[in-house]
Amino acid sequence: MLIVTISTLGADGTTYKDVMLRQLIAALLGLTMLTSVRTVGAQPDIARCIASPHIESCHYIVRYKDVRQYEKPDTASRVLSVGGWGHKALIDWKRAANAPSGWLPTDIYGRGPTQKLAGWIETRNLVRLGEFKRVAGCWPVASLKYELGDYAFHVEFTPEGRALISEGFRSHVLFAPDVALVKGREGGLDIFGFDQKTRELQFPHPNDLEKYSDAGDLIRFFPPSKSKDCEGGVKLEARRPGK
């Protein structure tokens, strides 16, 4: 077998191989710089959340049931907390600057305000407020009642997601798989976990009405006749409307 190597010599004595090597090194350096720029570009969001943790883009909700929070960003580490479906995740943004991909650091509070643990949660178990979309059809819940202390949330829905809250205030259901929210009269958010397959609905805190009411009185679903062409579950608008 004959192997032929072509080596073109430049005026300065460089060969074709030298030129190609330089171009390859330059390309690799350029790729490294581009990756660095992209990485740095993601940091201002963390910096912004450190400065203003209450803005919408920094507000994360636990989207699934029985989500675990760990002692380290490693599922093999000790479990510090289980649950929180529909709760706001208490992200520790100061520690987030050094968080590994797929994880965010959290604050976990015990029974007292001084009982605070430093935990970690997987981002796949979280949803940001900006990810919720308006329901466009196939919303299965006809009505629900929720009360906690002096707070009462009684609402009637349409299959298109329109919501008529206590005292005639009109709103709309926003949904992201396994979590739903309804905006209240003064901009407050009623957030609850909702599993479409099992039809399990759960508020972040116990419903006081459960103590003396039947479950069928607290949440009612539309009859099957209202659920035609809904095999794919809740239908959502393509984009979330402006705030």
C-alpha positions in Angstrom: 0.0 0.0 0.0 1.4 3.4 -1.0 0.7 6.4 1.3 1.3 9.8 -0.3 1.8 12.8 1.9 1.3 16.2 0.3 3.2 19.0 2.0 3.0 22.4 0.5 5.7 24.8 1.7 4.9 28.5 2.3 7.1 31.4 1.8 8.0 31.4 5.5 8.7 27.7 5.5 5.4 26.6 7.0 3.8 23.5 5.6 0.2 22.8 4.8 0.1 20.6 7.9 1.3 23.5 10.0 -1.5 25.8 8.6 -4.2 23.2 9.3 -2.9 22.6 12.8 -3.1 26.3 13.5 -6.6 26.6 12.1 -7.7 23.6 14.2 -6.2 25.2 17.4 -7.9 28.6 16.5 -11.2 26.8 16.0 -11.0 25.0 19.3 -10.1 28.3 21.1 -13.0 29.9 19.4 -15.4 27.2 20.5 -14.0 27.4 24.1 -14.6 31.2 24.1 -18.1 30.8 22.7 -18.9 28.2 25.4 -17.6 30.6 28.0 -19.7 33.4 26.7 -22.8 31.2 26.8 -22.0 30.1 30.4 -21.4 33.7 31.5 -24.6 34.7 29.7 -26.6 32.5 32.0 -25.1 34.0 35.1 -26.9 37.4 35.1 -30.2 35.6 35.8 -28.7 34.2 39.0 -27.2 37.6 39.8 -30.6 39.2 39.2 -32.3 36.7 41.5 -29.8 37.4 44.2 -30.6 41.1 44.0 -34.4 40.6 43.4 -35.5 37.1 44.5 -39.2 38.0 44.3 -39.4 38.7 40.6 -41.4 36.3 38.5 -38.5 34.6 36.7 -37.0 33.7 40.1 -40.2 32.1 41.4 -40.2 28.3 41.2 -43.0 25.9 42.2 -42.6 22.2 43.1 -44.5 20.6 40.3 -44.8 16.9 41.4 -45.9 14.9 44.3 -43.3 13.5 46.7 -40.4 15.4 45.4 -37.2 14.9 47.4 -34.7 17.5 48.6 -31.3 16.2 49.4 -28.3 17.1 51.6 -26.1 17.4 48.5 -26.7 17.7 44.7 -26.7 14.0 44.5 -29.6 11.6 44.6 -27.5 9.2 46.6 -27.1 11.7 49.5 -29.3 12.0 52.5 -32.9 13.0 51.9 -33.8 16.1 54.0 -37.4 16.6 52.9 -40.2 14.9 50.8 -43.2 16.7 49.4 -44.0 20.3 48.7 -46.3 19.7 45.7 -47.7 23.1 44.7 -45.4 25.0 47.2 -42.9 27.7 46.3 -39.4 26.3 46.3 -37.2 28.4 48.6 -34.2 28.8 46.4 -31.0 30.0 48.0 -29.8 32.2 45.2 -26.5 33.0 46.8 -25.5 29.4 46.7 -26.9 28.9 43.2 -24.0 30.6 41.6 -22.0 27.4 42.1 -24.8 24.9 41.6 -24.1 22.0 39.2 -26.2 21.6 36.2 -29.7 20.2 36.9 -29.7 21.3 40.6 -30.7 24.3 42.6 -29.9 24.9 46.3 -32.8 25.4 48.7 -33.6 26.4 52.2 -35.6 23.9 54.2 -37.4 25.0 57.3 -38.3 22.7 60.2 -41.0 23.3 62.8 -39.4 26.5 64.0 -38.0 29.5 62.1 -34.5 28.8 63.4 -34.6 25.2 62.2 -33.2 25.8 58.7 -31.3 23.2 56.6 -29.4 23.7 53.4 -30.8 21.4 50.8 -30.7 20.7 47.0 -33.5 20.0 44.6 -33.5 18.8 41.0 -34.6 21.4 38.5 -36.6 18.8 36.6 -39.0 18.8 39.5 -39.6 22.6 39.4 -41.6 24.9 37.2 -41.2 28.7 36.9 -44.2 31.0 36.8 -43.4 32.1 33.3 -43.9 28.5 32.1 -47.6 28.4 32.9 -49.9 28.7 30.0 -53.6 29.6 29.7 -56.0 26.7 29.5 -57.8 26.7 26.1 -59.9 23.6 26.5 -60.5 20.2 28.2 -60.2 21.6 31.8 -61.9 18.8 33.8 -62.6 20.6 37.1 -66.1 22.1 37.3 -65.8 23.7 40.8 -63.8 23.5 44.0 -63.9 24.9 47.5 -60.9 25.6 49.6 -60.6 27.4 52.9 -57.7 28.0 55.3 -58.5 30.0 58.4 -60.2 33.2 57.3 -59.3 32.7 53.7 -61.9 31.2 51.3 -61.4 30.2 47.7 -64.6 29.1 46.0 -64.5 28.9 42.3 -66.5 27.6 39.3 -64.8 26.8 36.0 -65.7 26.3 32.4 -64.0 23.6 30.2 -62.1 26.4 28.5 -60.5 27.3 31.8 -62.5 30.5 32.7 -62.8 30.9 36.4 -65.5 32.7 38.4 -64.2 33.2 41.9 -66.1 34.1 45.1 -67.9 37.4 44.9 -68.0 37.5 41.1 -64.3 38.0 40.3 -63.4 36.6 36.9 -60.0 34.9 36.2 -58.5 32.1 34.2 -56.7 28.9 34.9 -53.0 28.7 34.0 -51.5 25.2 33.8 -48.1 23.5 33.6 -48.1 19.7 33.9 -49.1 18.7 37.4 -49.5 22.3 38.7 -52.3 24.8 38.1 -52.8 28.4 39.3 -55.6 31.0 39.3 -54.9 34.7 39.8 -57.0 36.3 42.5 -58.5 39.8 42.8 -55.5 41.5 44.2 -52.9 39.7 42.1 -52.5 36.8 44.6 -52.0 33.3 43.3 -53.9 30.2 44.2 -51.6 27.3 43.3 -52.5 23.7 43.5 -51.1 20.4 42.3 -53.3 18.6 39.8 -52.5 15.2 38.2 -54.5 14.8 35.1 -54.3 11.0 35.0 -55.4 10.3 38.5 -57.4 13.5 38.9 -55.7 14.0 42.3 -55.8 17.6 43.4 -53.8 19.0 46.3 -53.4 22.4 47.8 -50.1 23.3 49.5 -51.9 23.4 52.8 -54.8 21.2 54.2 -58.3 22.3 53.3 -60.1 23.2 56.5 -63.4 22.2 54.8 -62.2 18.6 54.7 -62.9 18.3 58.4 -66.7 18.5 58.0 -67.4 18.2 54.2 -67.5 15.3 51.8 -64.8 15.2 49.2 -67.4 15.3 46.5 -68.6 18.7 47.7 -65.1 20.2 47.6 -64.2 19.3 44.1 -66.5 18.5 41.2 -65.6 17.3 37.7 -67.5 17.9 34.5 -69.4 14.9 33.1 -67.9 12.7 30.4 -70.1 14.5 27.8 -68.0 17.6 28.4 -64.7 15.8 27.8 -65.1 14.7 24.2 -61.9 14.9 22.1 -59.8 15.3 25.3 -57.8 12.2 25.2 -54.6 14.3 25.1 -55.5 16.0 28.3 -55.8 19.7 29.1 -55.3 21.9 26.0 -53.2 25.0 26.4 -52.8 28.2 24.4 -49.6 28.4 22.4 -48.3 31.4 24.4 -48.9 32.7 27.8 -50.6 36.2 27.6 -48.8 39.3 28.8 -49.0 40.1 32.5 
